[in-house]
C-alpha cells in the first residue's frame, strides 16, 4: 500500500496514537476526514475535554 490516503469517518486520540500509526508504518501517507465529523469527535469526546477547557 504505497501512496495511499485514508478517508476517516472518525478521529480520536486512541486511533491516532495506535491504529493510524500502524497504518503509516504500512505505507499510508495521510488521512482526511469530514470537518463536521472531526468537530463532533473533538467536542463530544471526554478525551479532549481538559484540552478544550485550557
C-alpha positions in Angstrom: 0.0 0.0 0.0 2.1 2.9 -1.2 1.0 6.5 -1.7 -2.5 5.8 -0.4 -4.5 8.3 1.7 -7.2 7.1 4.1 -10.6 8.6 4.5 -11.6 8.5 8.2 -15.1 8.9 9.5 -13.7 9.1 13.0 -10.6 10.7 14.5 -9.9 10.1 18.2 -6.6 10.2 20.1 -6.6 6.4 20.6 -7.0 5.9 16.8 -4.2 8.4 16.0 -1.9 7.0 18.6 -2.3 3.4 17.8 -4.1 2.2 14.7 -3.2 5.2 12.5 0.5 4.9 13.4 0.3 1.3 12.4 -1.2 2.2 9.1 1.6 4.8 8.5 4.2 2.2 9.0 2.5 0.1 6.3 2.6 2.9 3.7 -0.5 5.0 4.3 0.7 8.6 3.7 -2.1 10.6 5.2 -5.7 10.8 6.1 -8.6 13.2 5.7 -12.0 13.5 7.4 -15.3 15.3 7.0 -14.8 18.6 9.0 -18.2 18.2 10.7 -17.3 14.7 11.9 -13.9 15.9 13.1 -15.5 18.7 15.1 -18.0 16.2 16.6 -15.2 13.9 17.6 -13.4 16.7 19.4 -16.4 18.3 21.1 -18.1 15.2 22.2 -15.2 13.1 23.4 -14.2 13.2 27.1 -10.6 12.7 25.9 -10.4 16.3 24.6 -12.4 18.0 27.4 -9.4 19.1 29.5 -7.5 20.3 26.5 -10.5 22.4 25.3 -11.0 23.9 28.7 -7.4 25.1 28.8 
